[in-house]
Structures are given as C-alpha cells and as structure tokens.
C-alpha cells in the first residue's frame, strides 16, 4: 500500500511518450519492408506485450537505451514485409487490450492456428465483433465458456466487405485496417453504428500513411485497396495527452506545472483535455513547446466522453474539486476497461470525501472544496491509481492506495515524476519499492 501525504505539486515534467502512438508505430514497422527506427519509446508493460507479439510473428526488434531511469528506448524494427510467420507459442498479451485487439487479425493472414491469451480482466473484455467476422469468413475459432481467452484462430481473410459496430471499441476497426492492405484485392470496413473514439482510428490511419499505406475514408466507410506494402521509416513518438492530462489537472490544483513534450497540434483524441479544462473555467496556455494550466478554480460542466473515455478518471478528480455539479456522460465502455472505471472512481472518490453518484453510463459529481483522505483501491487499474494520487493534493489527510504499482502498465515512472514535483510518497508495507 502506498501512503500519499497531501502536498502541493509544482515544477516541470516531461510527459511520457504516447502509448497509443507507440503501439501503432510498432505494428506498422513489423509489417514493413526494411528497418524502421522508432525514437522516444517508453517500454511500459503494454508496449512490451506488443513488442514481444510482433517478434513472435517474425519481426525483430533491437533495443537501445536512451534514458534508463525513464525507461525510454530507441527501437530498430526489422519488419516482415507482410510475410508473417506463425507464432510457435501462445501470444501472451498481458493486460493490453490494444495488443490483443490490434493483432488478432494477424491470425487471418497466415496458415495454421494462432493462439492468444492474457491476464487480469483482459480475458473478460469483449471480442464478439471479431467472432462475427470469423464466422462470416468461414474461419475457425475457439474460446472457453464464460471468458474470451485463451482464443485460438484458424483460417484466412479474403478481400471483401467487413462490418463492425462502432460502439464497442475502435480497436476492432484498427486491427482490421492493419491487416486488410496485405490481401490480394480491395476491402471495405463498414461501421454499422456511430464510431466512438474515432480519433484513435484517425491516429491509426496517420501511422499507416507514415509507413506508406493509404486508406480512403468515405461516408463513414474505410476503403482499402490491396495488396500494398508497408515501407520502413524513422519516427519520433510524441508525448501522451492521456498521461499529460494528470499533470494538467495537478497544475490547476497546485502551483503550476509546465508540461513538456506535448505537440500543440496533436491528432491524439485526448488533446481535448485542454478544451475541457477551458470549458470548466480553467486557463491553459501553450508556450515555447509546453502546456501550462494556471492554478485556479474550475466549475462543473456536462462532459461527453464518448470520444475520450480514457480521460474519465482524472476528469472525475477535477470535477470532484470544482465548484458546482459535473455530469460525465457517454461512458458506458468504461465498464469493460482494466477495471469498471465508473464504479472504481465513484467508490474511490466517495471513500475520501467526494460526492459522486454512479449512473449506468456516467457519473454525477458534486464538487467539494477539499477531500478528507482515506484508503482506496486501484483495482489493478493504472489510471485509477494515478488519478487518486493527484486527488491527494486537495486532501486533509493522507490517501492510501492499494495496488499502486498498476501504473507500470502505461507509466512506470509516474511516482518518480510525482515525487520530483514535490510529492510525499511513503510505502507502508515491508520490502516495498523505494523512490529515488
């Protein structure tokens, strides 16, 4: 358990590289001809899962340490040129939904069975859209009753029409878009319901184009002509707005934190955090390559998170410490993340003095001036742990976080950055990690 003593944070922080961009660049590089160089990659648990999986499909990855303390690497990826090999063992996706859902379609590009597995809540996160496509394509697949993993896929895709719902996860659309250009013919991905988190698909298309593969979007459909060849390139992974959001809120609640490595004109959907803060009365400025959210009061608002669900944990903290009432809507998919994030955030904030009402597809949060402190559980979810760490800044007494090291999933050095900004972290269990 981690004890966080209330402290005001201030200073400067280099926001870690985008996990979403890193996944996509690694996968495109694995399909490319030649050697790609990916600079500024944070080797979090999720990215390690993707790296190991693409290697199982035949890519090779050379790692060069750039910053050992921050776990930042340069990766040289020798791609397969689209000629994937069948993995010799089960692909372990750990707890990464992106790794699993992005790479399942690779199984339809090769002969023979491919087996996927994972831990945590991943075996219970839906895969039904792929199962419908397997059945329509005559592909064999097996999974146990009551869960989705381990999953075995056997069969190959053919060019044609692929229909997917848009309200489960954009990850299914992304996964198909990677694979379809390698087929001998043209295909169309038709999204049968409004596409949530569309910015993530746009990010996928941007990375595919960077690696030489264009996809046409027309009237909500994605038209893929094949066969096409991914081309190796060199790219630098930009900072992650999903992670930067924690520091922007900390800046509002504290004495100002300068956030480096976030592109002002990023295509990341979670860049909308800047607009949300402004809509809640906060003042955010971009100057000389960095963002600063100026300390000050914010007010409640209605926030539709259909296109930015990963922001909800830290948005809930901001709302809990803003004046008035905030309604977070469009959040039903948060029930099937690393935790049930709506339930987890309601329980966590209420446990430390917040006023949060859990709804079927969102949260209603009445702001308070200060939290009281107490014990919360991250539920093994990195975003819950980080959000509640930031919440400690406005707490009368310490906040204790159970399962705090869930942050390694996406941001292994989060607590080191927290401490460097003035945070007071204390382990209250024998043999626990110490912070530099």
C-alpha positions in Angstrom: 0.0 0.0 0.0 1.2 3.5 -0.8 0.6 6.4 1.5 0.5 9.8 -0.2 0.8 12.8 2.2 -1.0 15.9 0.8 1.4 18.2 -0.8 1.2 21.0 -3.4 3.0 20.0 -6.6 4.8 22.4 -8.9 7.7 22.4 -11.3 8.3 20.9 -14.8 7.6 17.4 -16.1 8.4 15.7 -19.4 5.2 13.9 -20.4 6.0 10.3 -21.4 5.7 9.1 -25.0 2.3 8.2 -26.3 1.4 4.6 -25.6 -1.3 4.7 -28.4 1.1 6.0 -31.0 3.8 3.6 -29.9 1.6 0.5 -30.3 0.6 1.7 -33.8 4.1 2.5 -34.9 5.5 -0.8 -33.7 2.8 -2.7 -35.6 3.2 -0.8 -38.8 7.0 -1.3 -38.5 6.6 -5.0 -38.0 4.7 -5.2 -41.4 7.1 -3.0 -43.3 9.9 -3.9 -45.7 13.3 -2.9 -44.2 14.3 -1.5 -40.8 12.3 1.2 -39.1 13.7 3.4 -36.3 11.3 4.4 -33.5 12.7 7.1 -31.2 11.3 8.0 -27.8 9.5 4.8 -26.9 8.5 4.2 -23.3 8.8 0.5 -22.6 5.7 0.1 -20.4 4.2 -3.3 -19.8 1.6 -2.8 -22.6 4.3 -1.8 -25.2 6.5 -4.8 -24.1 3.5 -7.0 -24.8 3.1 -5.6 -28.3 6.9 -5.8 -29.0 7.0 -9.5 -28.0 4.0 -10.3 -30.0 5.3 -8.8 -33.3 8.5 -10.7 -32.7 6.5 -13.9 -32.5 5.1 -13.0 -35.9 8.6 -12.7 -37.4 9.7 -9.1 -36.8 13.0 -8.5 -34.9 13.5 -5.6 -32.5 16.8 -4.2 -31.4 16.5 -2.1 -28.2 18.9 0.8 -27.5 18.6 2.5 -24.1 18.2 6.3 -24.3 17.2 7.0 -20.7 17.4 4.0 -18.3 15.8 5.8 -15.4 12.7 6.8 -17.5 12.8 3.5 -19.5 13.0 5.4 -22.8 14.3 3.4 -25.8 15.2 3.7 -29.4 13.8 0.7 -31.2 15.1 -0.6 -34.5 12.5 -2.8 -36.0 13.2 -5.2 -38.9 9.9 -5.8 -40.5 8.4 -8.9 -42.1 7.4 -7.2 -45.4 4.0 -8.6 -44.7 5.3 -12.2 -44.8 4.3 -13.2 -41.3 5.3 -16.4 -39.7 3.0 -18.5 -37.4 3.9 -18.0 -33.8 5.4 -21.1 -32.2 3.7 -20.5 -28.8 0.7 -18.7 -27.4 0.9 -15.0 -27.7 0.7 -13.5 -24.2 -0.9 -10.0 -24.4 -0.6 -9.4 -20.6 -3.4 -7.0 -19.8 -3.2 -4.9 -23.0 -6.4 -4.6 -24.9 -4.6 -2.8 -27.7 -2.1 -5.6 -28.2 -4.8 -8.3 -28.3 -7.4 -6.5 -30.5 -4.8 -5.0 -32.9 -3.1 -8.3 -33.5 -5.9 -10.8 -33.6 -6.5 -10.0 -37.4 -2.8 -11.1 -38.0 -4.1 -14.6 -37.4 -6.1 -14.4 -40.6 -3.0 -13.6 -42.7 -1.2 -16.9 -42.1 -1.8 -20.6 -42.4 -2.5 -22.6 -39.2 -3.7 -21.9 -35.7 -2.7 -18.8 -33.8 -3.4 -18.7 -30.0 -3.9 -15.6 -27.9 -4.1 -15.2 -24.1 -3.8 -12.6 -21.4 -4.2 -11.8 -17.7 -6.1 -9.5 -15.4 -9.5 -8.5 -16.8 -8.4 -9.0 -20.4 -9.9 -12.5 -20.8 -13.3 -10.9 -20.0 -13.1 -7.9 -22.3 -15.4 -8.4 -25.4 -14.2 -9.8 -28.7 -17.6 -10.5 -30.2 -17.2 -8.2 -33.2 -14.2 -10.4 -34.4 -16.1 -13.6 -33.7 -18.9 -12.4 -36.0 -16.3 -11.7 -38.7 -14.7 -15.1 -38.2 -18.0 -16.8 -38.6 -18.9 -14.8 -41.7 -15.5 -15.6 -43.3 -15.6 -19.3 -42.6 -12.7 -19.1 -40.1 -12.5 -21.5 -37.1 -12.1 -20.1 -33.6 -12.3 -21.5 -30.1 -12.5 -19.9 -26.6 -13.7 -21.2 -23.2 -17.1 -20.7 -21.8 -17.5 -17.7 -19.6 -14.5 -15.8 -21.0 -12.9 -14.8 -24.3 -9.3 -16.1 -23.7 -7.4 -18.1 -24.5 -8.6 -17.7 -28.1 -7.5 -19.9 -31.0 -8.0 -18.6 -34.6 -7.5 -20.7 -37.7 -8.3 -19.5 -41.2 -7.6 -16.7 -43.6 -9.2 -13.4 -44.5 -10.4 -12.8 -48.1 -10.9 -9.3 -49.7 -14.5 -8.1 -49.2 -16.9 -6.2 -47.0 -16.3 -6.3 -43.3 -19.0 -4.9 -41.0 -18.2 -3.8 -37.4 -20.1 -2.0 -34.7 -18.7 1.4 -33.7 -19.9 1.5 -30.1 -17.8 -1.4 -28.6 -14.3 -0.3 -29.3 -12.5 1.5 -32.1 -9.7 -1.1 -31.6 -11.5 -3.6 -33.7 -11.5 -1.2 -36.7 -7.8 -0.5 -36.2 -6.9 -4.2 -36.1 -8.7 -4.9 -39.4 -7.2 -1.8 -41.1 -3.7 -3.1 -40.4 -4.3 -6.5 -42.0 -6.6 -5.8 -45.0 -4.0 -3.9 -47.1 -1.9 -7.1 -47.3 -4.7 -9.0 -49.1 -4.9 -9.6 -52.8 -7.8 -7.3 -53.6 -9.9 -4.4 -52.2 -11.9 -4.4 -49.0 -14.3 -2.1 -47.2 -14.7 -1.7 -43.5 -18.3 -0.6 -42.8 -19.0 0.7 -39.3 -22.6 -0.1 -38.6 -23.2 2.3 -35.6 -21.6 5.6 -34.7 -17.9 5.2 -34.2 -16.8 6.1 -30.7 -13.2 7.2 -30.1 -12.9 8.0 -33.8 -9.7 10.0 -33.1 -8.0 6.7 -32.4 -8.8 5.3 -35.8 -7.6 8.6 -37.3 -4.4 8.1 -35.4 -4.1 4.6 -36.9 -4.6 6.0 -40.4 -2.0 8.6 -39.8 0.6 6.0 -38.7 -0.3 3.7 -41.7 0.2 6.6 -44.0 3.6 7.4 -42.4 4.6 3.8 -43.2 3.4 4.1 -46.9 -0.2 2.7 -46.8 -3.1 4.9 -47.6 -6.7 4.1 -46.6 -9.7 6.1 -48.1 -12.4 7.2 -45.7 -15.7 7.8 -47.5 -19.1 8.3 -45.9 -18.0 6.6 -42.7 -16.6 3.6 -44.6 -12.9 2.7 -44.8 -11.8 1.6 -48.3 -8.6 -0.5 -48.5 -7.0 -1.4 -51.8 -4.5 -4.2 -51.8 -2.1 -5.6 -52.0 0.0 -2.8 -50.5 3.4 -2.8 -48.9 4.3 -1.0 -45.7 7.6 0.9 -46.0 10.1 1.3 -43.3 10.6 4.8 -41.8 12.1 6.7 -38.9 9.7 8.4 -36.5 9.7 10.0 -33.0 6.9 9.2 -30.7 5.2 12.3 -29.4 4.1 12.9 -25.8 0.9 11.3 -24.5 -2.1 13.5 -23.8 -3.7 10.7 -21.9 -0.9 10.9 -19.4 -0.4 14.6 -19.7 -4.0 15.1 -18.5 -2.9 14.0 -15.0 -0.3 16.8 -14.8 -2.6 19.4 -16.3 -5.1 18.8 -13.5 -2.3 18.7 -11.0 -1.2 22.1 -12.3 -4.7 23.5 -11.8 -4.8 22.1 -8.3 -1.3 23.1 -7.3 1.1 25.9 -8.1 1.6 25.3 -11.8 3.4 22.5 -13.7 5.0 23.0 -17.0 4.2 20.0 -19.2 6.8 19.4 -22.0 6.7 17.0 -25.0 3.1 17.5 -25.9 2.5 18.6 -29.5 0.2 21.6 -29.7 -1.5 20.3 -32.9 -1.5 16.6 -32.0 -4.1 14.3 -33.6 -4.5 12.4 -30.3 -8.1 12.4 -29.2 -7.2 13.1 -25.6 -5.8 16.5 -26.6 -9.4 17.5 -26.0 -8.5 17.7 -22.3 -7.2 21.2 -23.0 -10.7 22.3 -24.3 -12.5 20.5 -21.4 -10.4 22.4 -18.8 -11.1 25.7 -20.6 -14.8 24.9 -20.7 -14.7 24.4 -16.9 -13.2 27.8 -16.4 -9.6 26.8 -16.3 -6.8 28.8 -18.0 -4.4 26.7 -20.2 -1.7 28.2 -22.3 0.8 26.8 -24.8 4.1 28.5 -24.9 7.6 27.5 -26.2 6.7 23.9 -26.7 4.9 23.2 -23.4 1.5 23.5 -21.8 0.7 25.2 -18.5 -2.6 25.0 -16.7 -2.6 28.0 -14.5 -3.7 27.3 -10.9 -7.3 28.4 -10.2 -10.8 27.4 -9.6 -12.9 25.5 -12.1 -16.6 24.9 -12.3 -18.8 21.9 -13.1 -19.9 21.1 -16.6 -21.5 18.4 -18.7 -18.8 16.4 -20.4 -19.5 13.8 -23.1 -16.6 11.4 -23.1 -17.7 9.2 -26.0 -14.6 10.2 -27.9 -12.2 10.4 -25.0 -13.0 7.7 -22.4 -9.5 7.3 -21.0 -9.8 10.8 -19.5 -12.6 9.9 -17.2 -10.6 9.0 -14.0 -8.7 12.3 -13.9 -11.8 14.3 -15.1 -13.7 12.8 -12.1 -11.0 14.1 -9.8 -11.1 17.6 -11.4 -14.9 17.6 -11.2 -14.8 16.4 -7.5 -12.8 19.5 -6.7 -14.6 22.0 -8.9 -17.5 24.3 -7.9 -21.0 23.0 -8.7 -22.1 19.8 -10.4 -20.5 17.9 -13.2 -22.2 15.3 -15.4 -19.9 12.8 -17.2 -21.9 11.1 -19.9 -21.2 8.7 -22.8 -19.0 6.5 -20.6 -20.6 3.0 -20.9 -17.4 1.5 -22.3 -15.6 2.2 -19.1 -17.4 -0.7 -17.5 -15.1 -3.0 -19.5 -11.7 -1.5 -19.2 -8.9 -2.7 -16.9 -11.5 -2.1 -14.2 -15.1 -1.0 -14.1 -13.8 2.6 -14.1 -17.1 4.2 -13.3 -17.6 2.1 -10.3 -14.0 2.3 -9.3 -13.8 6.1 -9.4 -17.2 6.5 -7.7 -16.1 4.2 -4.9 -12.6 5.8 -4.6 -13.7 9.4 -4.5 -16.6 8.7 -2.1 -14.2 6.9 0.2 -12.1 10.0 0.6 -14.9 12.5 1.0 -16.1 13.1 -2.6 -19.8 13.3 -3.6 -20.2 11.0 -6.6 -23.3 9.3 -7.9 -22.7 6.4 -10.3 -25.0 6.2 -13.3 -25.4 3.5 -15.9 -23.3 5.3 -18.4 -21.6 8.0 -16.5 -21.1 9.9 -13.2 -22.8 12.8 -11.5 -20.2 14.7 -9.3 -20.9 17.4 -6.8 -17.8 19.4 -6.2 -16.3 19.9 -2.7 -13.6 22.3 -1.6 -11.4 19.5 -0.1 -11.3 15.8 0.3 -10.8 14.2 3.7 -8.4 11.3 2.9 -8.7 7.6 3.4 -8.0 4.2 1.7 -8.8 3.5 -1.9 -8.1 0.5 -4.2 -6.7 1.0 -7.7 -8.5 -2.3 -8.7 -5.3 -3.0 -10.7 -6.0 -0.1 -13.0 -3.2 2.3 -13.8 -5.5 5.3 -14.5 -7.3 4.9 -11.2 -4.0 4.8 -9.2 -2.7 7.9 -11.0 -6.0 9.8 -10.6 -6.2 9.2 -6.9 -2.5 10.2 -6.4 -3.4 13.6 -8.0 -6.5 13.8 -5.8 -4.3 13.7 -2.7 -3.2 17.3 -3.4 -6.6 18.5 -2.1 -7.0 16.2 0.8 -6.9 17.0 4.5 -5.3 13.7 5.5 -3.2 11.2 3.5 -4.7 9.0 0.8 -3.6 5.3 0.9 -3.7 3.4 -2.4 -3.9 -0.3 -2.6 -2.2 -2.0 -5.6 -0.4 1.2 -6.5 2.1 -0.3 -9.0 -0.6 -0.9 -11.6 0.9 2.3 -13.1 3.6 0.2 -14.7 1.1 -0.8 -17.3 1.5 2.6 -19.0 3.7 5.0 -16.9 6.3 3.1 -15.0 8.0 6.2 -13.6 4.8 8.0 -12.6 5.6 8.1 -8.9 9.2 9.2 -9.6 7.8 12.2 -11.5 5.2 12.8 -8.8 8.0 12.9 -6.1 10.2 15.2 -8.3 7.3 17.7 -8.4 7.2 17.8 -4.6 5.0 14.8 -3.8 5.4 12.9 -0.5 5.2 9.1 -1.0 5.7 6.5 1.7 5.4 2.7 1.4 3.6 1.2 4.4 4.5 -2.4 3.7 7.7 -4.4 4.2 10.0 -4.8 1.3 8.2 -2.3 -0.8 9.8 -0.2 -3.6 11.7 2.9 -2.7 11.6 6.1 -4.8 14.7 8.0 -6.0 
